[in-house]
């Protein structure tokens, strides 16, 4: 479950965990039924020893188990990717899949050949893969900061009194441009813990100035601004058919509560999501 929480924080819930482990339950039930049917599991040392008996149920069952080891790797590509916390990307996913695949292939070789050299090599491969995953976790994912393209504002002397109003407008225009660039690059609204203070700190300004700039650009408050971005994100996700349902899309857009999301959706659009998309289809 580790890569799932990295790629899509909050996606796992009790129902999805049950689905995730349902193949294990199916395998266990199949094994118990086979024992009840008096199927004998002949001991073998390697997969090669079993290959000549592939027609037997016990051998076919164990071959199936061996190749099901790759299932977690394949499942990663079916997890809905989200940049809610902006701490991973598709490059990280590819590196993780390659590392896990290398470790799995090495283990398959151990199961296939009874060779002490291969077993020793697998030990070093496994340790190396574990260390590399730990490195990616500690030094690539967790400490990486969002990369934001923004104009570096040089400190200037205080303007004279007649120029104060004009100078303030210029500063506010630059700040709103920086805000828009930051949001487009980081999808910061998808973080349910995002606050005005956090956003002001990221933009190297103070909360009073930032809140004033947001209001000057047509929003009643910081909260209204973030809700507009989240609802817009929700609509884009549904139109692109990315999440499974409305609730997943709301959570991916940064809402903690379905009730809060629906209330803001109605406040902004004047209707419920179902009414909105039915009208959109007409």
BELVENSUL-V906874 format. One record per backbone hydrogen bond with DSSP energy under -1.0 kcal/mol. CO is the residue of the C=O (numbers start at 1). NH is the residue of the N-H. Records with the same first field share a line. If there is no record, write none. Layout:
CO: NH, NH
This chain:
1: 5
2: 6
3: 7
4: 8
7: 82
8: 11
13: 17
14: 18
15: 19
16: 20
17: 21
21: 25
22: 26
23: 27
24: 28
25: 29
26: 30
27: 31
28: 32
29: 33
30: 34
31: 35
32: 36
33: 37
34: 39
35: 38
46: 50
47: 51
50: 53
51: 54
53: 56
56: 60
57: 61
58: 62
59: 63
60: 64
61: 65
62: 66
63: 67
64: 68
67: 70
68: 71
70: 74
71: 75
74: 77
75: 78
76: 79
89: 93
90: 94
91: 95
92: 96
93: 97
94: 98
95: 99
96: 100
97: 101
98: 102
99: 103
100: 104
101: 105
102: 106
103: 107
104: 108
105: 109
106: 110
107: 111
108: 112
109: 113
111: 47
113: 115
115: 119
116: 120
117: 121
118: 122
119: 123
120: 124
121: 125
122: 126
123: 127
124: 128
125: 129
126: 130
127: 131
128: 132
129: 133
130: 134
131: 135
132: 136
133: 137
134: 138
135: 139
136: 141
137: 142
160: 163
161: 164
163: 167
164: 168
165: 169
166: 170
167: 171
168: 172
169: 173
170: 174
171: 175
172: 176
173: 177
174: 178
175: 179
176: 180
177: 181
178: 182
179: 183
180: 184
181: 185
182: 186
183: 187
187: 190
188: 191
191: 194
195: 199
196: 200
197: 201
198: 202
199: 203
200: 205
201: 204
206: 210
207: 211
208: 212
209: 213
210: 214
211: 215
212: 216
214: 219
215: 218
221: 225
222: 226
223: 227
224: 228
225: 229
226: 230
227: 231
228: 232
229: 233
230: 234
231: 235
232: 236
233: 237
234: 238
235: 239
236: 240
237: 242
245: 249
246: 250
247: 251
248: 252
249: 253
250: 255
251: 254
257: 261
258: 262
259: 263
260: 264
261: 265
262: 266
263: 267
264: 268
265: 269
266: 270
272: 276
273: 277
274: 278
275: 279
276: 280
277: 281
